[in-house]
């Protein structure tokens, strides 16, 4: 009996061992053939490089206010038709793109740089060589240690002294009222609205200083928004060294348009020139340079200033604090990021009242209105343009010629749905 029990115990032990092995083998193979639950699928994202956006150089950049939309694919380059496509070439100054708030409806935008990638690289090298005596460095750390930025860190209010020597046109003739407006409306901080920089982080201050030193185009769009009637496209935000604005077609694409469209665009140009000289805020805007890319046209036919980088501003109410004549005495690395440090800046008093109007008549209207109308009308237009573009004449003579030109063009302006920005209002006006 004892032997039988021993045999049964041995048999049951072997059976239990076999069952345990089978169970472990089943578990092993089950784990090997059935993958774990994948969970929610993540949509593949476009592959961004920090270098392409300029995030590797922040906070010596414009800002980061719109980076999330890039990474959520709510801002796309026109070439992005599927996620496997690469980024466009980084040497271009601007790119056509699309912008969405709901990933369903899209609207065209312009993605642009403050300067070309090459110019940015040369500027960065200049910073490193000048401040660290090395070919490459941390741009942010190098600028952080400068005397100018150390003054910015300690201040609560942006004053003309703090921007003295910066060579972007907006700051040729700085006034306290203008600088307060910049701080109050700076869109790259979370809490704008005060003339004091208490809500600015140290990095915010560096970004603002860098932008003011390199290209003030995005600043102009922020402090004089189109929503308030200013002739600028909407600033949507920035990411690194790229900015996003509403899209316009360059004026040069309209040189071959019909007489009615040409007359309409010319009248808009003349109207903008007038508003630059006379506006409710008593700022005098002037160009130091214009070309066919300076202005752009929206899809509704409305003309805007597409590139505000060459715009200067003189405050008619606060000329006492403008220190243009002292600008040459203060130069540092920030003075060399936008222009040649050795170039001589013009005096505020030397800016001519009709400077921009003369440039527009000579460089743009002469091409836009060339050989567009019947000979008798064209002769009158050409005669008015010749006077308007003559810099040797007095301001009164130039303005009078522009008024004559406006009087010739107004009857040639048509009223139809092609000019959506003023239609159907024109249809019900006294004229029509």
NORFENPE-V55607 format. One record per residue. N is the residue number from 1. RES is the residue in one small letter. D_CENTER is the distance of its C-alpha to the mean C-alpha in Angstrom with 1 decimal. Layout:
n->[N/N]
res->[RES/RES]
d_center->[D_CENTER/D_CENTER]
This chain:
n->[1/2/3/4/5/6/7/8/9/10/11/12/13/14/15/16/17/18/19/20/21/22/23/24/25/26/27/28/29/30/31/32/33/34/35/36/37/38/39/40/41/42/43/44/45/46/47/48/49/50/51/52/53/54/55/56/57/58/59/60/61/62/63/64/65/66/67/68/69/70/71/72/73/74/75/76/77/78/79/80/81/82/83/84/85/86/87/88/89/90/91/92/93/94/95/96/97/98/99/100/101/102/103/104/105/106/107/108/109/110/111/112/113/114/115/116/117/118/119/120/121/122/123/124/125/126/127/128/129/130/131/132/133/134/135/136/137/138/139/140/141/142/143/144/145/146/147/148/149/150/151/152/153/154/155/156/157/158/159/160/161/162/163/164/165/166/167/168/169/170/171/172/173/174/175/176/177/178/179/180/181/182/183/184/185/186/187/188/189/190/191/192/193/194/195/196/197/198/199/200/201/202/203/204/205/206/207/208/209/210/211/212/213/214/215/216/217/218/219/220/221/222/223/224/225/226/227/228/229/230/231/232/233/234/235/236/237/238/239/240/241/242/243/244/245/246/247/248/249/250/251/252/253/254/255/256/257/258/259/260/261/262/263/264/265/266/267/268/269/270/271/272/273/274/275/276/277/278/279/280/281/282/283/284/285/286/287/288/289/290/291/292/293/294/295/296/297/298/299/300/301/302/303/304/305/306/307/308/309/310/311/312/313/314/315/316/317/318/319/320/321/322/323/324/325/326/327/328/329/330/331/332/333/334/335/336/337/338/339/340/341/342/343/344/345/346/347/348/349/350/351/352/353/354/355/356/357/358/359/360/361/362/363/364/365/366/367/368/369/370/371/372/373/374/375/376/377/378/379/380/381/382/383/384/385/386/387/388/389/390/391/392/393/394/395/396/397/398/399/400/401/402/403/404/405/406/407/408/409/410/411/412/413/414/415/416/417/418/419/420/421/422/423/424/425/426/427/428/429/430/431/432]
res->[x/x/x/x/x/x/x/x/x/x/x/x/x/x/x/x/x/x/x/x/x/x/x/x/x/x/x/x/x/x/x/x/x/x/x/x/x/x/x/x/x/x/x/x/x/x/x/x/x/x/x/x/x/x/x/x/x/x/x/x/x/x/x/x/x/x/x/x/x/x/x/x/x/x/x/x/x/x/x/x/x/x/x/x/x/x/x/x/x/x/x/x/x/x/x/x/x/x/x/x/x/x/x/x/x/x/x/x/x/x/x/x/x/x/x/x/x/x/x/x/x/x/x/x/x/x/x/x/x/x/x/x/x/x/x/x/x/x/x/x/x/x/x/x/x/x/x/x/x/x/x/x/x/x/x/x/x/x/x/x/x/x/x/x/x/x/x/x/x/x/x/x/x/x/x/x/x/x/x/x/x/x/x/x/x/x/x/x/x/x/x/x/x/x/x/x/x/x/x/x/x/x/x/x/x/x/x/x/x/x/x/x/x/x/x/x/x/x/x/x/x/x/x/x/x/x/x/x/x/x/x/x/x/x/x/x/x/x/x/x/x/x/x/x/x/x/x/x/x/x/x/x/x/x/x/x/x/x/x/x/x/x/x/x/x/x/x/x/x/x/x/x/x/x/x/x/x/x/x/x/x/x/x/x/x/x/x/x/x/x/x/x/x/x/x/x/x/x/x/x/x/x/x/x/x/x/x/x/x/x/x/x/x/x/x/x/x/x/x/x/x/x/x/x/x/x/x/x/x/x/x/x/x/x/x/x/x/x/x/x/x/x/x/x/x/x/x/x/x/x/x/x/x/x/x/x/x/x/x/x/x/x/x/x/x/x/x/x/x/x/x/x/x/x/x/x/x/x/x/x/x/x/x/x/x/x/x/x/x/x/x/x/x/x/x/x/x/x/x/x/x/x/x/x/x/x/x/x/x/x/x/x/x/x/x/x/x/x/x/x/x/x/x/x/x/x/x/x/x/x/x/x]
d_center->[98.0/96.1/95.3/94.1/91.7/90.4/89.8/88.0/85.8/84.9/84.2/81.9/80.0/79.4/78.3/75.9/74.5/74.0/72.3/70.0/69.0/68.4/66.2/64.2/63.9/62.7/60.1/58.9/58.7/57.1/54.4/54.0/53.7/51.8/48.2/46.8/44.9/41.3/39.9/36.8/34.9/31.4/29.1/28.0/24.4/22.2/22.6/19.5/19.8/18.5/18.1/15.9/13.3/14.0/15.7/18.8/17.3/16.3/16.7/15.6/12.1/9.0/10.8/12.6/12.2/11.7/13.9/16.9/15.7/15.2/18.7/20.2/19.2/17.5/14.5/15.9/15.4/17.6/20.1/20.8/24.0/25.8/25.5/27.3/24.8/22.9/19.3/18.1/18.4/16.3/16.6/14.3/11.0/9.7/11.6/12.8/13.2/14.8/14.4/17.5/19.0/22.5/22.4/24.4/22.3/19.1/16.6/14.3/10.6/8.3/7.5/6.2/7.1/7.1/10.6/13.0/14.8/17.8/16.4/15.2/18.7/20.4/18.8/19.8/23.3/23.5/22.9/25.6/28.1/27.8/28.0/29.9/31.7/30.7/28.7/26.7/26.2/24.2/21.3/21.0/24.7/24.9/22.4/24.0/27.3/26.3/27.9/24.8/23.4/26.9/26.9/23.6/25.3/28.3/26.7/26.1/24.5/21.9/24.0/23.9/26.0/23.4/20.8/23.5/23.0/19.2/18.4/15.0/15.9/14.9/17.6/20.2/22.1/21.2/23.2/23.9/22.9/19.4/19.0/20.5/18.0/15.1/17.2/18.2/14.9/12.9/11.7/12.1/15.8/18.4/20.2/18.5/20.6/22.7/22.5/24.0/22.3/25.1/22.9/20.6/21.8/22.2/19.3/17.1/18.2/17.5/13.9/13.5/15.6/13.9/10.4/12.5/14.5/12.1/9.3/8.9/6.1/4.4/8.2/9.2/7.6/9.4/12.6/13.1/12.4/13.5/16.1/17.9/18.2/15.6/14.5/10.7/9.2/8.9/6.4/8.2/7.6/7.3/10.2/11.4/9.3/7.2/4.1/5.5/5.8/9.3/10.8/12.5/15.1/15.2/18.0/20.0/20.9/22.7/25.1/27.8/27.8/30.8/31.9/31.1/27.4/27.2/28.9/26.5/23.3/25.1/26.0/22.5/21.4/24.4/23.6/20.1/21.8/24.4/22.1/20.3/23.8/25.2/23.6/25.0/23.2/24.6/21.6/21.8/18.7/19.3/17.8/19.0/18.3/17.6/18.0/17.9/14.2/13.3/14.1/13.9/16.2/16.1/19.0/20.9/21.1/19.0/17.2/14.0/12.1/9.6/8.7/9.3/9.6/13.4/14.0/16.6/18.1/21.9/23.3/26.5/28.0/27.5/28.3/30.7/28.3/26.4/27.4/26.1/29.6/29.7/26.3/28.2/30.4/27.8/26.0/25.1/22.9/19.7/20.7/20.6/17.1/15.5/18.6/22.3/24.1/27.1/25.6/26.9/24.6/25.9/27.6/26.1/29.4/29.0/25.9/27.5/27.3/26.9/24.9/22.0/24.5/26.5/23.6/22.7/26.4/27.0/24.0/23.0/25.7/28.4/27.1/26.1/29.6/31.6/34.9/33.8/36.7/40.5/41.9/43.0/39.5/37.7/39.9/38.9/35.2/35.5/37.6/35.1/32.2/34.4/34.9/31.3/30.1/32.9/31.7/35.4/36.0/35.7/32.8/35.2/36.1/32.5/31.7/35.0/34.2/30.9/32.9/35.5/32.9/31.5/35.1/35.8/32.7/33.1/36.3/34.6/31.9/32.8/32.5/32.0/29.8/27.6/26.0/25.2/23.1/26.4/29.0/31.5/31.3/32.3/35.2/36.8/36.2/39.3/38.5/38.5]
